[in-house]
Amino acid sequence: MALDFSIILRFQDALLLGLWTTVKLTLVCIVLGCSLGFFIGLARTSRSAILRAASSVYVEFFRGTPVLVQLFWIFFCLPLILGVELSNLTSGVIALTLYMGAITSETFRASLKSIGPEQLDACVALGLPRRVQVTNVILPQAVLRAVPTLLSNCVSLFKESALVSAVGMADLMFVGQNISNNTARPIEVLTVVALIYFVIAFPLTRAVTLVERRVLAKLAI
């Protein structure tokens, strides 16, 4: 059977809608996951042994288990435990946010450790409350130092978001699978879906390199 990529034109609107769903899901989980990751990173560098232990268990669990298994557990098992029904969107957001929080916490932990102790000592000497120390001194520097790796994490999350198709969420991958099943043209459809992911992810990975150079240059000043 000859390849016929022109069939994609019939379903371009559906693919674009699926892509928009993927982008929105990714952006929401990036914001929530990075926020969670920052506080988990703080907990992992805390003086409290309990906080360090609890945050370490969280990070190691979500980094050490497949995201697909986490997604299935949240979608199928969590509703039975909580006694409430979770939509595939809610389950996807929870799973990807927890995963993003785990991987970004390590990024923030490394950037927090790179901040010199003399700066924290200066905050204590000035009598700044902990909230002010975190928001005005620690957070800006930690984010700046973590930006290149955070961008890499965001690209990874964009690709991992394809897993939500397994619980019926109409993202780009789910739409592509449905089109390929209905048209019996899996090669053409899934090739185009892969190219869409690549066209978005590849420039972002190149941007990571440029941002890393600028950040390093700024820190060197």
Residue pairs with C-beta under 8 A, 6 or more apart in sequence:
3 187
3 188
4 185
4 188
5 188
5 191
5 192
7 183
7 185
7 188
7 189
8 15
8 188
8 189
8 192
11 175
11 179
11 183
11 189
14 175
14 179
15 172
15 175
15 176
15 179
15 192
15 193
15 196
17 170
17 175
18 170
18 171
18 172
18 173
18 174
18 175
18 176
19 172
19 196
21 169
21 170
21 171
21 172
22 158
22 161
22 162
22 171
22 172
22 173
25 89
25 92
25 93
25 96
25 161
25 164
25 169
25 171
26 96
26 154
26 157
26 158
26 161
28 93
29 93
29 96
29 97
29 100
29 157
29 161
30 100
30 154
30 157
32 93
32 97
32 100
32 101
33 96
33 97
33 98
33 99
33 100
33 101
33 104
33 157
34 100
34 101
34 104
34 150
36 97
36 98
36 100
36 101
36 104
36 105
37 100
37 101
37 102
37 103
37 104
37 105
37 107
37 108
38 104
38 105
38 108
38 139
38 142
38 143
40 55
40 58
40 59
40 101
40 102
40 105
40 108
41 104
41 105
41 106
41 107
41 108
41 109
41 111
41 112
41 142
42 108
42 112
42 134
42 138
43 51
43 52
43 54
43 55
44 51
44 52
44 55
44 56
44 59
44 105
44 109
45 52
45 109
45 112
45 113
46 52
46 55
55 105
58 101
58 102
59 102
59 105
59 106
61 102
62 70
62 98
62 99
62 101
62 102
63 102
63 103
63 106
67 95
67 96
67 99
67 160
67 163
68 163
68 166
70 95
70 98
70 99
71 91
71 92
71 95
71 96
71 163
71 164
71 166
71 167
72 166
72 167
74 86
74 91
74 94
74 95
75 86
75 88
75 91
75 95
75 167
78 86
78 91
78 94
79 85
79 86
86 94
88 164
88 167
88 168
88 169
89 169
91 164
91 167
92 161
92 164
92 167
92 169
95 164
96 157
96 160
96 161
96 164
99 157
99 160
100 153
100 157
103 153
103 156
104 146
104 150
104 153
107 146
107 149
107 150
107 153
108 142
108 146
110 146
110 149
111 141
111 142
111 143
111 145
111 146
112 138
112 142
114 145
115 138
115 141
115 142
115 145
119 137
119 141
120 133
120 137
120 138
123 132
123 133
123 137
128 136
128 137
143 150
144 215
144 218
144 219
145 215
145 219
147 211
147 212
147 215
148 208
148 211
148 212
148 215
151 204
151 207
151 208
151 211
152 205
152 208
154 204
155 201
155 204
155 205
155 208
158 197
158 200
158 201
158 204
159 197
159 201
161 171
162 171
162 172
162 173
162 197
164 171
164 173
164 174
165 171
165 173
165 174
165 177
168 174
172 193
172 196
172 197
173 193
176 189
176 190
176 192
176 193
177 190
179 185
179 189
180 186
180 188
180 189
180 190
183 189
